[in-house]
Amino acid sequence: MKTALIVTALALAASPAFAALKVGDKAPDFKVSAATNGVVSDFSLKQALKKGPVVVYFYPKAFTGGCSLEARQFSENMDTFKARGISVVGLSADDVPTLTKFSTADCGGKFPVGSDLGAKIAAKYDAKLPAVDRSGRVSYIIGKNGKIAYVHDSGNASTHVPSLLEASAKLK
């Protein structure tokens, strides 16, 4: 039984969320403890939006294949996001000590990763996996006005950053 639950949880982690928020929806505000390059601080969506659009991406678990790949892709493309006036934050249900390590090892110290224990924020974004306290793999671009400007909902980690880069090039 325990093995079946683990297999089910892993399968769900690889599949897309079931009802991501839609373009035009108001993005739920949040504040989290986040690590950037091993340093922990508070991240506030409301404060970040004052500077411009924000990519909020949910991922299931730090230091797993897809999540590490996605974090590295964001790290490699941060100059492009910044040049477009866009900041990035990743959210998972991992604890702060885990994310402190992840922020340097896989994120290259280039953007914050926040702790969403219990996947409570993920639930507000319709990005929480059913039956487990983890988020699925869903990425949003939130416009400076606080509304969802773009959604990419796919279990394939390698598609998120390219999709977000393409969408962000078209933002007004």
Number of C-alpha atoms within 10 A of each C-alpha: 6 7 8 9 12 11 12 13 17 12 11 21 23 17 16 20 21 14 11 21 20 16 15 13 12 16 23 15 13 14 15 18 17 27 29 22 20 20 14 18 13 11 19 15 19 17 12 16 17 12 12 17 26 25 22 20 27 29 29 27 21 22 16 10 10 20 21 19 16 23 28 18 19 26 20 14 15 17 13 14 20 12 9 15 13 22 21 21 23 24 28 28 24 21 16 20 13 15 32 22 19 24 27 18 16 22 26 17 19 21 21 28 32 28 25 26 18 17 24 17 23 27 18 15 24 18 28 31 22 15 10 14 18 28 32 31 32 28 26 26 26 26 21 17 14 21 18 22 23 20 22 19 23 17 21 15 20 15 14 22 21 13 14 19 15 10 15 20 11 7 12 5
